[in-house]
Amino acid sequence: MIDDMYQEIILEHYKQPSNFGKLEKYSNYFREVNPTCGDGVEVFLMVKDGKIEDVKFSGQGCVVSMAASSMLTENIKGKTVEEIKKLGKDDVFKMLGIPISHAREKCALLSLKAVNNALK
């Protein structure tokens, strides 16, 4: 029952992702591609005074990678760079709320990897 609820939430984030698009003005950017499956995501961050003032992403990929990107961008908006650097794979898996197979880990973590690289 709970898995069904999370699956619905994931599908909603896939069909109508939050923060999808490109920022006209951004301070940090990175494009990350998963070579295993071809999923790709671009992240655009506006960092001011050490905080994420705004964030958008664009890209194409599977349900897991796009839903994780949508959820992650919702989660990091307003947080400090230091808070974001502490996020790990378990935090992303918890956001998704469903078991992630080893084969799907790279899909789920694609946007986190892009955000971390953008902040370097």
Beta strands, then each sheet from edge to edge (+ up, - down):
strand 1: 28-33
strand 2: 40-48
strand 3: 51-60
sheet 1: 1+ 2- 3+
end
